[in-house]
Amino acid sequence: VVAIIGILAAIAIPQFGAYRQKGMNTAANADIKNAKTVQESAFADNQSYGKSEGGAGAGAVLLTAATKTTGAGAILFGPTTASSAFVPGTMVSGPRPDPATSPPTASLAWGVGLGLSNKVYFSSSNMAEDATSFTSNSYTMVSKHLGGTRVFATEAEGTAVYYVQNDIWGNVAMTTVLGIPATGLAAPAIGQEITATLAGGGVPTATWTPL
């Protein structure tokens, strides 16, 4: 009986670990897909894409205090909870032309709350179109579950979500806004088109691979 239990445990434990790892990666993938939907919806309303803004706890930012800057976004980390006033650490925000001025001579800010799964890192960076349009026509987003082995990325120029994988990235934090884990990863630059030939630093998936 003991031998049988040992054999079953030797089979089941690795399978459970692989199943758990797959679930973590799936959560990060689902979050970046949801964020892509939010970005496209925001663009339809504001003619502009957003960057991630805010932080958990004392660093939380009110949706009503969204900024209109562009560039590298903050690293957000789930889970977060909503209240009537703010969504801590889960916002994409950006500039939009002031409709009261034509042609645009000023900009306003917009912000949209974004939910994240437990222990998922997320970052969105956007790029200003030009000095006078007060809009952002490009973004690059990345996500990673703390315990996951995959980093996911997507950008405004396409519909695909890409990933790179390295089995040593389990329990490794995403340490920069462009998605570089502490162990190192060639992340896409802001506004860069992500392709299957772009280096990603993964092992065995060394390049960004479309799902």
Secondary structure, DSSP 4 states (H G I P E B T S, - for coil): -HHHHHHHHHHHHHHHHHHHHHHHHHHHHHHHHHHHHHHHHHHHHHS---EEE--SGGG--BGGG-----BSPPPEES-----SSB-TT-EEEEEEE-TTSSS---EEEEEEE----TTEEEEEEEEE--TTT--EEEEEEEEEETT-SEEEEEETT-S--EEEEEGGGTT--B-STT--BTT---PPPTTPPP-TTSB---BEEEEEEE-
